[in-house]
Amino acid sequence: MPTVEWNHSEWNSRYQWDESGDEWSAPWGSARAQWLTCVYPRLASFLPASSVLEIAPGYGRWTQFLLPQCCSYLGVDLAENCVQACRERFAGQAHATFAVNDGLTLPMAADESADLVFSFDSLVHAEADAVGSYLREIRRILSPDGVAFIHHSNAGAYHRTAAALDLLEKVADPFTLPRKALVRVGVADWHHFRGRSMTATRFAELAGHAGLACIGQEVISWSSPLLTDCISVAVIPGSKWDRAPARTRNRNFRPAARSSRAASRAFGI
């Protein structure tokens, strides 16, 4: 289970950030290609936004694309090195501010101050206690018609088979063909430190407890065919975005990266 302490140690000390996080976009061709083909199409209805708060920006992989879409930006990360890296990288952006938090709360953000709260490819490593805490803060921070766009874990949906999957992952030799086959069918490298207590359903419940309405969820595959991830949208009940909730299951999310990578190579995206 990735605790707040694990996340702080992992991203502040152990992980080297050799490519500033862009290495995670390699299956799509580049960070820009992933933004244009994967992230932005899902976010386009909510951009531009006057004020944006990004949770766990890392070294600014998505920040670079959010900054031109807003008048005011606040990036909050529990890893001090990430905050410092973003301050240096975006020093010329007068409307951008970065701050360190405790991995649970957002005291640096004022009430009703954000039109968009965004987190992608970060809170997948958060357990339900951290996600619930953030959702309570998001309820306070969102403007009346604000939107929270959160990528989180759905690994808890596999709790009945997790022990067997973990065992197969442990015993398979990382350099054997059988392990590669196990990866392809989703029984090795299946979770990548996803929060085991989080599911799409749990997110919707936590949002409701926080006074938010979860209006849309896309349950997706990531590093394996298993649907270990979810992208959820939460709003304030009665806002202009509020509607009956919808949930989809998309097993083609990661395979679609191949098309993005091909376009990236052909057209220099």
N, C-alpha and C positions, 0 to 999 in steps of 0.2 A: 504494500500500500504506500503510494507516494505521499508522505506527510508534508506539512509546510516546511519542516526542518530539512527533509530530503530535498525538496525543491530548491531551498536556499543554497544548500551545499552543492547540489548538482550544477546549478546554473551560475552560481557565483564563484565556485572554486574548481570543481572537477571538469566541467565541460570547457573546452579550449576556445570555442567560437572562432575557429580559423577562417571561416568564410562568412562571418557575421550572421549566421543562421540561414544564408542563402542555400547552403547545401541541402536543406530539407525541401527545397523547391526543385531539385534536380530532376525528379520524375516528370515535371511539367516543362522542363527546358531551362527555366530561369525564374527568379522571383517575379519579374515583370510579367512573364508569360502566365504564371499561376494566378497572379492578380487579375489579369485581363480575361482569362478564360474560365477561372474557377471562383475566385473570391468576389470580384466586382459584380458579375452578373447576379449573384445572390444578394448583393448589398445595394444595387443600383437604385431601388425604390426609395432608399433612405438617405441618399446623397444627392447634392451636397447637404451638409449639416452645419449650422452656425457654430456649434460647439461639440467637440468630440473628446471622449475619455477612452483611452485604450488601456486595458488591463494586461500586464505582462508583455510589453512590446519587444523584450529581448534587446537585440542590437538594432532594431528599427526596420525589420524586413517589410512590415506593412505600413509602418509610420510614414515612410517616404511617399506612399501613395495616398494616405489619408490627409496629409498636411495641405495639399492644394485644394482639398474638398471642404475646408472649414476655415472659420475666422479665428477660432480659439481651440487649442489642442492641449490636453493634459495626458501624459503617459506615466503610468504607475507600475513599478516592478519591485518585487521583494529582493532582487539581486542588485547590490550596490554597483557592481561592475557594469551591469546592463544600463543602469541609469546614467552612469558617467559616460559610457560609450555613446549613448543617444545625445547627451548634452554636447559632446564634442562633434558628433556627426551632423547635428542639426543646429549648430551654434548660430547660423545665419538666419534662422527662422524665428523672428521676433514673437510670433504668436504661439510658439511651442514652449511648454514647460514640462519638466520631468521630475518625478519625486519617488523616493523609496517608501514602501509600506511594509506591513507585517505579514502579507500574504493572506489576510482575512478581511481587512477593513480599508476604507478610503477616506480618512479624516481630512485629507487635503482638498477634497472636492466639496463645494458648497451645495446646499439644498437646491434642487431644481436647476442645476447648472449645466446639464449635458443633454443635448438633443440626440446624441448617439453614444452608447457605450458599446465598445467593440473589443472582442478578444478572439483571436484565431490561432490555432496550433500551439496553444499554451495551456489553457485550463483543462485540456485533456488529461493533464497530470495532477489534477485536483480531485480530492475526495468530496463526498457529499457535505461534510461539515464546512469546508472552505467555500464550496459553491453556494451553499445556503447562506453563509455569512455575506458573501459578495452580493447575492440577490437582495438581501435586506438593505444593503448599502445602495444598490442600484435603484431600489424603489425610492429612496430618499433623494437621490441625485438626479434622476430623470426629470426633464421638463414635462409639462402636462401632455405633450404629444411626442415625447421622446421614445426611443427604441433601443432595446438591448439586443445585440447580435452576438451570441456566445457559442463557440465551438467547445464541446465538452465530451467527456467519455460516455460510452454506452457499454463498456466492458462488463458491467454488472449483469447484463442480460445473459451472460454465459457463465453465471455462477455455478450452475449444475455440472458443467463440463470443465470448469477452470482448473481443477486439480489435475485432471487427466492431461489437459493441454500443457500445464506447467511441467508435468512429469516428462512428457514427450520432448518438450523443449530442453529439459535438463539433460536427458540421456542421449539425445541426438548429437553426434559429433559435428561441429560447425563446418568441417571441411569435407564432409561426405555427400555424395549424391542424394542419399536418402533424406538428409536434412533439407536440401534444396527442394526436394519433392514435398516435404512436409510444409515448407514455407508456402509453396504454391497452393496447397489445399487448406492453409490456414491453421495448422496445428503446431507450428514452430514460429517464433518471433511474432506471436499473434497479438500481443497486447502493447508492447513498447511502453511499459510503465503507465498504462492508462489507469485511472482511478477505478478500483474494483467496486466501489459502493455507488457508482453513478450509472444511471440509465436515462433514456429519454423520458420515461414515465416519472422517474424520481425528480428530474429537473422540473417538469411541469408541476409536480407536487410542491417542491420547494419554492417555485415562483408564486404559486397560489398562497402559500404560507406567508410569503413576504409581501403580499398585497399586489402582485403582478398577474397579468394574464399571459399565458404562453399561447401565442396564436399560430405558430408554425414551427414544425420540426422536420428536418431531413436526416434520417438515420442512414449513415454511410459506411462504406468500407474504406479502409485506409492502407495499412501495410499488408493486409491479407484479405481474402474474400469475406472474412467475418465482418459483421456490421458493428465494429467496436467503437464507432464515433457517432456524434450527433451535432448538428448545427440547429440551435434553437433561437427563436425570436420572442422576446417578452416585452410587453407594453403595459402602461397604466390602464386599468379597466375604464372604459368610457372614452378613451382617446380616439383620435381620428383613425388610428390603425387597428383598433380593437375589432375583432370578428370571431366567428366560431373557429375553434382550433382545427388545424389540419396537420396530419403527419404522413410522411412518405418514406418509403424504404428504397434506397438507391444503391444497388450493388455495382453499378457502373461508374461510381464516382472516381475510384482510383484508375480503372482501365481507361477512363476518358483522358487521363494525363498523357497517354501515348499520343493522342491527337494533338494536344497542346505542345508536346515536345517536338513533334514533326513540324508543326507550324513555326515553332521557335527557330528550328534549324534552317527552314526554308526562307523565312522572312526576317530573321534577325531580331525576333521579339525578345 
